[in-house]
Amino acid sequence: MTAIWNFLMAHETAVSLVAYYIFAAFVGALPMPDTSSGKFYRFFFSFINTIAANISRVSAVPSAKPEMTPPKP
């Protein structure tokens, strides 16, 4: 175990880049929530995409509440 830790500490930049790549792949693989998705998944999706700086994906999440349309005469 010490050898693995020493390797990780000797290659901090490479380990950080690999970890970021894995995180970005995880965030990119999350399916977009739809109107039937639960509150927790909507929150998780928005939060994790905000951390990953995917603001365009966060703003594209459909609203959980149906849009109010005026009644037709």
C-alpha positions in Angstrom: 0.0 0.0 0.0 2.9 2.3 0.7 4.3 1.8 -2.8 0.9 2.9 -4.3 0.8 6.0 -2.1 4.3 6.9 -3.0 3.5 6.5 -6.7 0.5 8.7 -6.4 2.4 11.4 -4.5 5.2 11.3 -7.1 2.8 11.8 -10.0 0.3 14.3 -8.5 -0.4 16.2 -11.7 -1.1 13.0 -13.7 -3.3 11.6 -11.0 -5.3 14.9 -10.8 -5.8 14.9 -14.6 -7.0 11.3 -14.6 -9.3 12.0 -11.7 -10.8 15.0 -13.4 -11.2 13.1 -16.7 -13.1 10.3 -14.8 -15.3 12.9 -13.0 -16.1 14.7 -16.3 -17.0 11.4 -17.9 -19.3 10.6 -14.9 -21.1 13.9 -15.1 -21.4 13.8 -18.9 -23.0 10.3 -18.7 -25.8 11.4 -16.4 -29.1 11.3 -18.2 -31.0 14.6 -18.4 -33.9 14.7 -15.9 -37.4 15.0 -17.4 -40.6 16.3 -15.9 -41.2 12.9 -14.2 -37.8 12.8 -12.4 -37.7 13.1 -8.6 -36.7 16.2 -6.7 -33.5 14.6 -5.4 -32.3 13.6 -8.9 -33.1 17.1 -10.3 -31.1 18.6 -7.4 -28.2 16.1 -7.8 -28.0 16.6 -11.6 -28.0 20.4 -11.2 -25.5 20.4 -8.4 -23.0 18.0 -9.9 -23.2 19.8 -13.3 -22.7 23.2 -11.7 -19.6 21.8 -9.9 -18.3 20.5 -13.2 -19.0 23.9 -14.8 -21.6 22.5 -17.3 -23.9 25.5 -16.9 -25.5 24.9 -20.3 -26.7 21.5 -19.1 -28.1 22.9 -15.9 -30.0 25.6 -17.7 -31.5 23.0 -20.1 -33.2 21.0 -17.4 -37.0 21.2 -18.0 -39.1 22.7 -15.2 -40.7 20.4 -12.7 -43.9 22.5 -12.7 -46.1 22.6 -15.8 -46.2 26.0 -17.5 -49.2 28.1 -16.8 -51.1 28.8 -19.9 -54.0 31.2 -20.0 -57.4 29.5 -20.7 -58.6 29.5 -24.2 -61.8 31.5 -24.8 
